[in-house]
Amino acid sequence: MPKRPATIAIPALKAIDPGAGPIGRQLTHRLREAIATGALKPGERLPSTRMLASSLGIARGTVVEAFDQLRAEGYLDTKVGAGTRVVAALAGTLPPRPAERSARPPAAAAPLPPAAARLAAIGRALAPQPFAPFAIAMPGPGITPDDNWRRLGNRVRASARAAPSGYADPLGLTELREAVAGHVRRARAVDCTAENVIVTSGTQQGLYMAGRVLLSPGDAVWAENPAYAGLTAVLDDLGLRTHRVPVDEQGFSVGEGMAICPAARAAFVTPSHQYPLGMPLSMARRQALVAWAERNGTWIVEDDYDSELRYAGHPFPAMQGLSPERVVYLGTFSKVLFPSLRLGYVVAPTRLVEAFAGARALLDRHSPTADQHVLAAYMREGLFEAHVRRIRGLYAERRAALIAALEPALPQGCAIQPSDQGMHILLWLPESADDVRIAARAEAAGLVMRPISPMYAGATGRPGLMLGFGGFTPDRLRQAAGVLGRLLQAEVP
Ligand SMILES: Cc1ncc(COP(=O)(O)O)c(C=O)c1O
């Protein structure tokens, strides 16, 4: 090995680190980088292989190989008598050097493409909430996933069938589609077979796919007012003309929808538990909505996001059963199991199923096969139903603890609106209160909640707060209710 000189022939290469992987590959990479960043300029002559090897303290053959590689890639050119140079024709084709880059105005100053700016705002609006009371729709640690889920999951994931070597069906695993069909037939009177079930990565994806499959940009649609922000963002993103239809104590006002926009092509509704207000859609309104869809050949997209979590009385069956050819039904395992599972389903009329497969293939092909196997087994073995029964009891207890602790702590003009279903309650504030500001103040005090007024279109909203209780023990909820009560005493005018 030649004696190592004090200086390196090409300073930008720095010393080669024998511990950082194959030396030849390191050298090739560093030379390539030196050319790309302008440390070695087009037309510049390189030291001889002997000299470079000696300056780096490596074998000459290694440098020869690196030069050969870069010649093959078009970076270097060797001519007899003229040595090896950086290819002159690279001038002007390389990205600017770091110094030139930093001289440019910062990227943030340049306007984003309109779609990027819009999507960045959606990303901020839909960012997950931190885990603190009263975060919404978060099952608590220790509740889900339960021990059965973990045990079964380990066993199923270890099996070869959970990791097939090819792509799987975009419609989902047959066993899971069968289990879901059985569940929604029994629990929600959904009229379907496994053939109508498309496994999704949750209702968010189901809403997006329903919009893609049923509608074209520019189509008019009805959405509830107020509505779930993840829905209105989807409708905007798909270029649809959304008409927000008021909600009263019977739910979505079908008559108002017809008056506002008779030519709507679809209605996006939450009939079993209006989001966020909580009332079910009355039977008369269901009939009217179905009659509208059947008369006009339009569609109803039914978001049934939390009907498993019902604490009193009997829920209305799903609307889908009234008109299986006109209703696209969406369900999710996010509330009843856990949101990071990212599994849900669409139940679609048979003639639309193939289109849903196409929409899914374009998005991400299909959900992970291993998780689908685990969930199918969990449902098949009756563990899912037992789990739902158990958490219903736990959540009912949590809901009662929160209401009991919050009621006496509230200032005048605030009112709790409990609901018999789901994982949140509403707290209405006086008309003059600023729910967005109060939610921000609460966050500074370690509490998390969604203000309700932004869920309404324009300035039609009422101030209120959505308080999730599912993820927190009764004690934790009682303590947080005390903090919220004191905050409201100070903040509510
Ligand atoms: C009304 C409603 N629809 C849909 C969703 C989306 O649920 P996911 O995509 O987790 O299934 C949510 C989530 O909170 C929701 O509240």
The ligand as an ORCA input file, in Angstrom:
! r2SCAN-3c Opt
* xyz 0 1
  C     -68.510     10.692     10.184
  C     -67.212     10.028      9.860
  N     -67.057      9.430      8.664
  C     -65.918      8.858      8.321
  C     -64.832      8.837      9.147
  C     -63.558      8.194      8.675
  O     -63.245      7.065      9.384
  P     -62.130      6.009      8.928
  O     -61.522      6.466      7.666
  O     -61.150      5.952     10.048
  O     -62.870      4.725      8.763
  C     -64.928      9.432     10.397
  C     -63.768      9.452     11.295
  O     -63.746     10.032     12.353
  C     -66.146     10.038     10.759
  O     -66.285     10.608     11.962
*
